[in-house]
Amino acid sequence: MPTVKFVVNPSKGDGMPESVQETVRAHLDHGRACLDKGKYDDAIADYDKAIALDPNHAAAYTNRAVAYGIKGDLDRAIADLDKAITLNPNDATAYTIRGNAYYVKGDYDRAIADYRKALEINPSDQKARNKLKRLGVTP
């Protein structure tokens, strides 16, 4: 089973009742538990529910992208990561994960660009640095 990094940077939930924010967090927590158990479709369903309640929750899109990526649905993973990055352009993890999806697809130029962006945001991102080295690119 692949190693999964979860993103936990919730949206601000501005103007959202606390009960709704708690429900969003519950769906995110359950989605992570489902991913840990290899229940990827259940995880996606939980992330869908979180996004329906808070469509500005960047981490929900990033985590759903992880589930799509594990299932091999790289186009949907990339689409979710595009949305996550639009919502939170300073999330190095989202760039690294999207870089991984591009890497698996063989789109090395886009992968390199994303890994470099991740390092620009977070110079200590070892995963992005290692992928660049694997591609023969100086970080």
C-alpha positions in Angstrom: 0.0 0.0 0.0 1.4 3.4 -0.9 2.4 5.9 1.8 -0.3 8.6 2.0 0.3 12.1 3.2 -2.9 13.8 4.4 -3.4 17.5 4.2 -5.1 19.2 7.1 -5.2 22.9 6.3 -8.9 23.5 6.5 -10.6 26.5 4.9 -11.4 29.4 7.0 -15.1 28.4 7.0 -16.0 32.1 7.1 -19.6 32.6 7.9 -20.1 28.8 8.2 -21.9 27.6 11.3 -19.7 25.7 13.7 -21.9 22.6 13.3 -21.2 22.5 9.6 -17.5 23.0 10.1 -17.6 20.0 12.6 -19.4 17.9 10.0 -16.8 18.8 7.4 -14.1 17.8 9.8 -15.9 14.5 10.5 -16.1 13.7 6.8 -12.4 14.5 6.4 -11.4 12.3 9.3 -13.6 9.4 8.1 -12.1 9.8 4.6 -8.6 9.5 6.0 -9.6 6.4 8.0 -11.1 4.9 4.8 -7.9 5.6 2.9 -5.8 3.9 5.6 -8.0 0.8 5.2 -7.8 0.8 1.4 -11.4 1.8 1.0 -10.8 4.4 -1.7 -14.3 4.7 -3.0 -15.6 5.3 0.6 -12.9 7.9 1.1 -13.9 9.7 -2.1 -17.5 9.7 -1.0 -16.6 11.3 2.3 -14.5 13.9 0.6 -17.4 14.6 -1.8 -19.6 15.3 1.2 -17.0 17.6 2.8 -16.7 19.5 -0.5 -20.4 19.8 -0.9 -20.6 21.4 2.5 -17.5 23.6 2.1 -16.5 24.0 -1.6 -13.5 26.2 -0.6 -11.8 23.5 1.5 -8.5 23.1 -0.3 -7.4 20.1 1.8 -10.6 18.2 0.9 -9.7 18.4 -2.8 -6.1 17.5 -2.1 -7.1 14.4 0.0 -9.7 13.3 -2.6 -6.9 13.7 -5.2 -4.8 11.2 -3.2 -7.6 8.7 -3.3 -8.1 9.2 -7.0 -4.4 8.9 -7.6 -4.2 5.6 -5.7 -7.0 4.3 -7.8 -5.1 5.3 -10.9 -7.6 8.0 -12.0 -4.8 10.6 -12.5 -6.9 13.0 -14.6 -9.4 13.4 -11.7 -6.6 13.7 -9.2 -5.0 16.4 -11.3 -8.3 18.3 -11.6 -8.8 18.2 -7.8 -5.2 19.4 -7.3 -5.7 22.2 -9.7 -8.7 23.3 -7.6 -6.8 22.9 -4.3 -4.0 25.0 -5.7 -6.4 27.7 -6.9 -7.9 27.8 -3.3 -4.5 27.6 -1.6 -1.6 28.5 -3.9 0.9 28.3 -1.1 0.4 24.6 -0.4 3.7 22.9 -1.3 2.2 19.5 -0.7 -0.5 20.0 -3.3 2.2 20.9 -5.9 4.3 17.8 -4.9 1.3 15.5 -5.2 0.3 17.0 -8.5 3.9 16.6 -9.6 3.7 12.9 -8.7 0.6 12.5 -10.8 2.2 14.2 -13.8 5.3 12.0 -13.2 3.3 8.8 -13.3 1.6 10.0 -16.5 5.0 10.6 -18.1 4.5 14.4 -18.3 7.9 15.2 -16.9 8.0 18.9 -17.8 4.9 19.5 -15.7 6.1 17.3 -12.9 9.4 19.2 -12.8 7.6 22.6 -12.8 5.4 21.4 -9.9 8.3 20.0 -7.9 10.2 23.3 -8.4 7.2 25.3 -7.2 6.8 23.0 -4.2 10.5 23.7 -3.3 10.0 27.5 -3.9 7.2 27.4 -1.3 8.9 24.9 1.0 12.6 24.5 0.5 12.7 21.6 2.9 10.3 19.4 0.8 12.4 16.3 0.5 9.9 14.4 -1.6 10.0 17.1 -4.3 13.8 17.4 -4.1 14.2 13.6 -4.4 11.8 13.4 -7.4 13.8 16.2 -9.2 17.0 14.3 -8.5 15.4 11.1 -9.9 14.5 13.0 -13.0 18.1 14.2 -13.3 17.2 17.8 -12.6 19.1 19.9 -10.1 16.7 21.0 -7.4 
